[in-house]
Amino acid sequence: METKHTHERPISAAGLISYRCRGMWGWIMIGAKDNAEAFNEALRSSLNAKRETLEIWNGEKYVSADMVQS
């Protein structure tokens, strides 16, 4: 079985949704309640974070957060 890198699997604590957002140095891994909260957390880590790079874990892989209602 292939081991997934940390940025390719969910990481959030119970009760939160796993997100990731591309920052200046790579992926910013986030646990949040919704897309807005996830993006605000991404901005806390990197002022270069872009909303269009925000992705959400859909149960199998990360997909664009714009495609999924949270």
C-alpha positions in Angstrom: 0.0 0.0 0.0 1.3 3.4 -1.0 1.8 5.9 1.8 0.4 9.4 1.1 2.3 12.5 2.0 0.8 14.6 4.7 -0.4 17.2 2.3 -2.3 14.5 0.3 -4.5 13.2 3.2 -7.0 14.7 5.7 -5.4 16.2 8.9 -8.2 18.0 10.8 -9.2 17.2 14.3 -12.6 15.6 15.0 -15.5 18.0 14.2 -13.5 20.0 11.6 -13.1 19.7 7.9 -9.7 19.2 6.3 -8.6 21.9 3.9 -5.3 22.9 2.3 -4.3 26.1 0.6 -1.2 26.8 -1.5 1.2 29.2 0.3 4.5 30.7 -0.7 6.5 27.6 0.5 4.0 24.8 -0.2 0.7 23.6 1.2 -0.9 25.1 4.3 -2.8 22.4 6.1 -6.0 23.6 7.8 -8.8 22.2 9.9 -11.9 24.5 9.8 -15.7 24.6 10.0 -16.2 26.1 6.5 -14.6 27.6 3.5 -14.5 31.1 4.9 -12.9 30.1 8.2 -10.3 27.9 6.2 -9.3 30.8 4.0 -8.9 33.1 7.0 -6.7 30.6 8.7 -4.6 30.3 5.4 -4.1 34.1 5.4 -2.8 33.9 9.0 -0.1 31.6 7.7 0.7 33.3 4.5 -0.4 36.7 3.1 0.2 35.2 -0.3 -2.6 32.6 0.0 -5.1 32.8 -2.8 -8.7 31.8 -2.4 -8.6 29.9 -5.8 -6.0 27.5 -4.4 -8.2 26.5 -1.3 -9.0 22.8 -1.5 -11.3 20.7 0.7 -11.0 16.9 1.4 -14.0 15.2 -0.2 -13.5 11.8 1.4 -11.1 10.5 -1.2 -8.9 13.5 -2.3 -8.6 17.2 -2.1 -10.7 19.2 -4.6 -11.3 22.8 -5.2 -13.3 24.3 -2.3 -15.3 26.3 -4.9 -16.8 23.0 -6.1 -18.1 21.9 -2.7 -20.6 23.7 -0.5 -19.5 23.7 3.2 
